[in-house]
Amino acid sequence: MLILSRKIDEKIKIGDDITLTIIEIRGDQVKIGVEAPKSVKVFRQEVFNAIQSENKAAAQLPDEASLSAVTKLLKK
């Protein structure tokens, strides 16, 4: 992990296309601006974790075709 110190309005570049800007520092909270191409998805870690959990749960659900086949078997 790279650790950097930055002041308000200072920037961090990630590759050619992503720029992080320190917008505000207030107490223990830091506001960061992210400039990235629309093709790059940017999430807070807790939101990313929730999305991953939902995707895993959805992947474990049977698809509609499987449900239909099971329903037909149960009706016999």
N, C-alpha and C positions, 0 to 999 in steps of 0.2 A: 504494500500500500504506500502510495506517495502522499506525503502530508505537506501542504503548502500554507503559508500565512499570506493573507491578502487583506487589504483595506478597502473601504467603500470606493466604488467605481473602478477597482482594479479587476482584471480579467484573467481567466485561465482558458487556454486553447486546448482542445482535444481533437487531434487530427487536423484536417483542413477545414472541416465543416461545422464544428461544434465550439461554441464560446460560452463560458460561464462568467457571469458578472456579479460581483458582490453589490447588492442594491442597498441593503440596510443592515446595521448591527444594533440590536437593542437588547441589552441584558444577555440572556443565554439564547436568544433567537437570532438567526441570520437569515435574511431574505436573499435568495439567489435567482438571478435571471438566466434562463437557458435559451440560447439561439441555436437551433438545429434544423436541418432539412425536415420537411413534413414526413418524409419516409422513416425518420428516426423516432421511435416511440420513447417518450420520456415519462416516467412514473415516479411517484414517491415510493420508497421501499415497501411500506405497509400496503399500499394500493396494489403494487406488483404482486406481493405475496397473496393477497385476496384473490386476484385474477387467476393466479396459478392454482390456488385451491379450488376455485370454481371450475376451472378447466379440467382438473383431475377428477372432480366429482361428476362432471358431465360426461367424461369419457367412460366412466364406469357404469353409466346408465345404459340399458339396452336400447338399441335403435328401434325405429318404428316397425321395420320389417320383422325383426325378431319378436316384438310384442304381438304383431299380427299373427305370426306363425304359432306362437304359444297360445293365443286366444282361440285359434281354430282347433288346436289339439284339445284344449279344455272343453270345447263345446261338443266334442264327439262323445 
